[in-house]
Amino acid sequence: MSDLLRAPAEIKYAEELDWLESIDDSPKPFSWRLSPKMVRLFILGSERSDGLDREVSQKWFGDRSFVERSIVTLASDRGLLLIGDPGTGKSWLAELLSAAISRNSTLVVQGTAGTTEDHIKYSWNVSMVIAKGQSRESMIPSPIMTAMEAGSIGRFEELTRSTSDVQDALISILSEKYISVPELGSGGGDDNIVFAKPGFSIIATANSRDRGVNDLSSALKRRFNFVRIPVVTNRKSEAEIVRFRTEELLRRHSIDLDVPPTLLDVLLQSFADLRASAAAAGSDDEKLESALSTAEQIGVLEDAVLHSNFFGERALTARTLASSLVGSLTRREPEDLAILNKYLHGVVEPRSKDEGGSWPEFLEGGRDAIATLS
């Protein structure tokens, strides 16, 4: 795993998944590697009442009902659509579900304006077609078709970014559970049809901010169970997510650097302040272009940690954190700089006088960063 830039969940947690599989004596749907109870335990972590010989770490932080509904959906014959704002952990939850159920989370189609039917069905190896003609051997299955043949979970990221033609092609797969290959002829037998094996399902994700880009048809909506993942608003839960991801980063880079709890509190409070400001804004021009998601919060802290490790004193400071926040959240100039400058003078400056602590240094670092970018 050490030679992978980012190991998929089934490799990253392979030892834990092996152990869970070895002690799992509950009924398993279809070809699932773990039972629904063990899938939930793998994702949400173990508790003392579970009576296990070892602790299973929590990997996704959110309401357990979202995880349970997702698991139940995948045990049926319906697709699962995880929908929510950017940075709410939709893709991470989809990856964990696929890893626990199929031990393969890499059968992924990324939805874009350029995604075609070939990406969700099949294409052809041109050189083999020229040499031997069209056959099963010369066909290149899509990740979705591969999942169908293996009875595994296929994933479709950013479904609403795909055009209506691609979405329509997905309807027949979800309804009929097979893909027809007319190029292989229409004679007897099943050579021109690829059937899905039991256990096949699709987990799709959709960004709620993409509403209106390529809205899902009512026919496609009926093939999915919707699970809406809300933005994390609980301060404790968000702190756990940020801390969990930061610890992963430090391990991956073999960095021995401490993230003081006081600075984590500063980061959480800053995002809470900026979200409140965005909610009270009268127009989009008065809001940061950033979604201010938990994922972006993690990105700010990651940037600050790496900068401190490589160019600082190998200790995270409030000045570096403020500089990373300004640099990460400034996407429009001068609009975003003006909003951040207003936040520093209107909120951080009074707080630094009243509370002290890390806020004065955070204020100074933010001002310097804005001056550099202006």
C-alpha positions in Angstrom: 0.0 0.0 0.0 2.9 2.4 0.6 3.6 2.7 -3.1 0.1 3.9 -3.9 -0.7 7.6 -3.9 -4.2 6.9 -2.7 -5.1 3.3 -1.9 -8.8 2.5 -2.4 -10.7 1.5 0.8 -10.6 -2.2 0.1 -6.8 -2.1 0.1 -6.4 0.5 2.8 -8.5 -1.5 5.2 -7.8 -5.0 3.8 -6.6 -6.5 7.1 -9.7 -5.2 8.9 -12.0 -6.4 6.2 -10.4 -9.9 6.3 -10.9 -10.1 10.0 -14.5 -8.9 9.8 -15.2 -11.5 7.1 -13.7 -14.3 9.3 -15.9 -13.6 12.3 -19.1 -12.8 10.3 -21.7 -15.5 10.8 -24.8 -13.4 9.8 -26.8 -13.9 6.6 -25.3 -12.2 3.5 -27.4 -11.1 0.6 -26.4 -12.4 -2.9 -22.6 -12.4 -3.3 -21.9 -9.9 -0.5 -18.6 -10.4 1.3 -20.0 -9.0 4.5 -23.4 -9.1 6.1 -25.4 -5.9 6.4 -24.6 -5.6 10.1 -20.9 -6.0 9.4 -21.0 -3.5 6.6 -22.5 -1.0 9.0 -19.9 -1.8 11.7 -17.1 -1.4 9.2 -18.3 2.1 8.2 -19.5 3.5 11.5 -17.0 1.7 13.8 -17.4 -0.6 16.7 -18.8 0.0 20.1 -18.1 -1.7 23.4 -21.6 -3.3 23.3 -20.5 -5.1 20.1 -18.3 -7.4 22.2 -15.5 -7.6 19.6 -11.9 -8.7 20.3 -10.6 -5.6 18.6 -11.7 -2.1 17.8 -13.0 -1.2 14.4 -12.4 2.5 13.6 -15.1 4.8 12.4 -14.6 5.9 8.8 -17.6 7.9 8.0 -19.2 10.5 10.3 -22.8 11.1 10.0 -26.3 9.8 11.0 -26.3 6.0 11.2 -29.7 6.0 9.6 -28.2 7.2 6.3 -25.8 4.3 6.3 -28.5 1.8 7.2 -30.9 3.0 4.5 -28.1 2.8 2.0 -27.3 -0.8 2.9 -30.9 -1.8 2.8 -31.3 -0.2 -0.6 -28.3 -2.1 -2.0 -29.7 -5.4 -0.6 -32.8 -4.8 -2.8 -32.9 -4.5 -6.6 -32.9 -0.7 -6.7 -30.1 1.7 -7.3 -28.8 4.0 -4.5 -28.5 7.8 -5.1 -26.5 9.7 -2.6 -27.3 13.4 -3.0 -26.1 16.4 -1.1 -23.9 19.5 -1.1 -20.2 19.4 -2.0 -18.0 18.0 0.7 -20.6 16.0 2.6 -18.9 12.7 2.1 -21.1 11.2 -0.6 -18.2 9.7 -2.6 -16.4 8.4 0.5 -19.6 6.7 1.7 -20.1 5.1 -1.7 -16.5 3.9 -1.7 -16.8 2.4 1.8 -20.0 0.6 0.9 -18.5 -0.8 -2.3 -15.4 -1.9 -0.5 -17.3 -3.7 2.3 -19.9 -5.3 0.0 -17.8 -6.3 -3.0 -14.2 -5.7 -2.0 -13.9 -3.5 -5.1 -14.7 0.2 -5.1 -12.8 1.0 -8.3 -15.6 0.2 -10.8 -16.4 3.9 -11.2 -17.8 6.0 -14.0 -17.2 9.8 -13.6 -20.1 11.8 -14.9 -19.2 14.8 -17.0 -20.5 16.6 -20.0 -18.3 14.4 -22.1 -19.5 11.1 -20.7 -21.1 8.9 -23.4 -23.1 5.6 -23.5 -19.8 3.8 -24.2 -18.6 4.8 -20.7 -21.5 2.9 -19.0 -21.9 0.1 -21.5 -19.0 -1.0 -23.7 -16.5 0.0 -26.4 -14.3 -1.9 -28.8 -10.6 -2.7 -29.1 -10.2 -1.4 -32.6 -7.1 -3.4 -33.5 -8.7 -6.7 -32.4 -11.9 -5.8 -34.4 -9.8 -5.2 -37.5 -7.9 -8.4 -37.0 -10.6 -10.8 -35.9 -13.9 -9.0 -36.1 -16.3 -8.0 -33.3 -16.6 -10.6 -30.6 -16.7 -10.8 -26.8 -12.9 -10.9 -26.8 -12.6 -7.6 -28.7 -15.2 -5.9 -26.5 -14.1 -3.5 -23.8 -16.6 -3.6 -20.9 -17.3 -0.4 -19.0 -16.9 -0.4 -15.2 -20.7 -0.8 -14.9 -20.7 -3.8 -17.2 -17.8 -5.4 -15.3 -19.8 -4.9 -12.1 -22.8 -6.6 -13.7 -20.8 -9.6 -14.8 -19.2 -9.9 -11.3 -22.3 -9.3 -9.3 -20.6 -6.3 -7.7 -21.3 -2.7 -6.9 -20.8 -0.2 -9.7 -20.4 3.5 -9.0 -21.5 6.5 -11.0 -20.1 9.8 -9.7 -21.8 13.2 -10.4 -24.8 11.7 -12.2 -26.4 15.0 -12.9 -23.3 16.2 -14.8 -24.1 13.6 -17.5 -26.4 14.4 -20.4 -29.9 13.0 -20.7 -28.8 10.4 -23.3 -26.4 8.8 -20.8 -29.0 9.0 -18.1 -31.5 7.3 -20.3 -29.1 4.5 -21.1 -28.8 3.9 -17.4 -32.6 3.4 -17.0 -32.5 0.1 -19.0 -29.6 -1.2 -17.0 -31.4 -0.5 -13.7 -34.7 -1.8 -15.0 -33.8 -4.9 -17.1 -30.5 -5.8 -15.4 -28.8 -6.6 -18.8 -27.0 -4.8 -21.6 -27.7 -5.8 -25.2 -24.8 -5.9 -27.6 -26.4 -5.7 -31.1 -23.1 -5.8 -32.9 -22.7 -9.5 -31.9 -25.8 -10.4 -33.9 -29.4 -11.3 -33.0 -29.2 -15.1 -33.5 -30.1 -17.7 -30.9 -28.3 -17.9 -27.5 -27.2 -15.2 -25.2 -23.9 -14.2 -26.9 -25.3 -10.7 -27.6 -26.6 -10.0 -24.1 -24.6 -9.4 -20.9 -26.8 -10.2 -17.9 -26.2 -8.9 -14.4 -25.4 -11.4 -11.7 -27.1 -11.3 -8.2 -25.4 -8.7 -6.1 -25.1 -6.1 -8.8 -26.2 -2.6 -8.0 -25.3 1.0 -8.7 -24.4 3.7 -6.2 -24.7 7.1 -7.8 -23.8 10.5 -6.4 -25.3 13.8 -7.3 -24.4 17.3 -6.2 -27.5 19.2 -5.0 -25.9 22.4 -6.3 -26.0 21.0 -9.8 -29.8 21.2 -9.9 -30.8 22.4 -13.3 -27.6 21.2 -15.0 -29.0 17.9 -16.2 -32.0 17.1 -14.1 -32.9 13.5 -13.6 -36.0 12.3 -15.5 -38.9 10.9 -13.4 -38.2 7.5 -15.0 -34.6 7.4 -13.7 -35.6 8.8 -10.3 -38.0 5.8 -9.9 -35.1 3.4 -10.3 -33.2 4.9 -7.4 -33.7 5.2 -3.6 -32.6 8.7 -2.6 -30.5 9.2 0.5 -29.9 12.9 1.1 -26.7 13.6 3.0 -26.9 16.9 4.9 -24.1 19.3 5.5 -22.5 18.6 8.9 -23.5 21.3 11.3 -22.7 19.7 14.6 -19.4 21.2 15.8 -18.2 17.9 17.5 -19.0 15.8 14.4 -17.2 18.2 12.1 -14.2 18.3 14.4 -14.0 14.5 14.3 -14.1 14.4 10.5 -11.4 17.0 10.2 -9.2 15.3 12.8 -9.7 11.9 11.2 -8.7 13.1 7.7 -5.8 15.1 9.1 -4.4 12.1 11.0 -4.6 10.1 7.7 -2.7 12.8 5.9 0.1 12.9 8.6 0.4 9.1 8.4 0.5 9.0 4.6 3.3 11.6 4.5 5.1 10.3 7.6 4.8 13.7 9.1 5.4 14.1 12.8 3.6 17.4 13.4 1.1 18.2 16.1 -2.2 20.0 15.3 -3.1 21.9 18.5 -6.7 21.6 19.5 -6.9 25.4 19.9 -6.0 25.9 16.2 -8.6 23.3 15.2 -11.1 25.3 17.1 -10.0 28.5 15.3 -10.5 26.7 11.9 -13.9 25.4 12.9 -15.1 28.8 14.2 -13.8 30.6 11.1 -15.8 28.3 8.8 -18.9 28.7 11.1 -18.6 32.5 10.9 -18.2 32.5 7.1 -21.2 30.2 6.7 -23.3 32.4 8.8 -22.2 35.4 6.8 -23.0 33.6 3.5 -26.5 32.7 4.9 -27.2 36.3 5.7 -25.8 37.7 2.4 -28.3 39.3 0.1 -26.7 38.3 -3.2 -24.2 35.8 -4.6 -21.7 38.7 -4.9 -21.7 39.0 -1.1 -20.9 35.3 -0.7 -17.6 33.4 -1.1 -17.6 31.3 -4.2 -16.4 28.4 -2.0 -19.1 26.1 -0.7 -17.4 26.2 2.7 -17.8 22.5 3.0 -16.1 20.2 5.5 -14.0 18.9 2.6 -12.7 22.4 2.0 -12.0 22.8 5.7 -9.9 19.7 5.5 -8.1 21.2 2.4 -7.3 24.3 4.3 -5.8 22.4 7.2 -3.9 20.0 4.8 -2.4 23.0 3.1 -1.3 24.6 6.4 0.1 21.3 7.7 2.2 20.6 4.6 3.4 24.2 4.4 4.5 24.1 8.1 6.3 20.8 7.6 8.2 21.8 4.4 8.7 25.5 4.8 7.9 26.4 8.4 9.3 25.3 11.8 7.6 21.9 11.7 4.9 23.3 14.0 1.5 24.5 12.9 0.9 28.2 13.7 -2.2 30.4 13.6 -0.4 32.6 11.0 0.1 29.7 8.6 -3.5 28.5 9.1 -4.9 32.0 8.3 -2.7 32.2 5.2 -3.9 28.8 4.0 -7.5 29.8 4.6 -7.2 33.0 2.6 -5.3 31.2 -0.2 -7.7 28.3 -0.4 -11.0 30.3 -0.3 -10.0 33.1 -2.7 -11.3 32.1 -6.1 -12.6 35.3 -7.4 -10.6 38.5 -7.3 -11.4 41.0 -5.9 -14.8 39.8 -4.7 -13.6 37.0 -2.4 -10.7 39.0 -1.0 -13.1 41.8 -0.1 -15.4 39.4 1.7 -12.5 37.8 3.6 -11.1 41.2 4.5 -14.5 42.3 5.8 -14.6 39.1 7.9 -11.2 39.7 9.4 -11.9 43.3 10.3 -15.5 42.8 11.4 -15.3 39.5 13.3 -11.7 38.3 13.9 -10.3 41.7 15.0 -12.9 42.2 17.8 -12.5 38.6 18.8 -8.7 38.8 19.0 -9.1 41.8 21.4 -11.8 40.1 23.5 -10.5 36.5 23.6 -6.8 36.7 22.7 -5.3 33.2 22.4 -4.5 32.3 18.8 -6.8 34.9 17.3 -4.4 37.9 17.1 -1.8 35.8 15.2 -4.6 34.5 13.0 -5.7 38.0 12.3 -2.2 39.1 11.4 -1.6 36.1 9.1 -4.9 36.7 7.3 -4.1 40.4 6.7 -0.7 39.6 5.3 -2.1 36.9 3.0 -4.7 39.3 1.7 -2.1 42.1 1.2 0.0 39.6 -0.8 -2.9 38.6 -3.1 -4.3 42.1 -3.6 
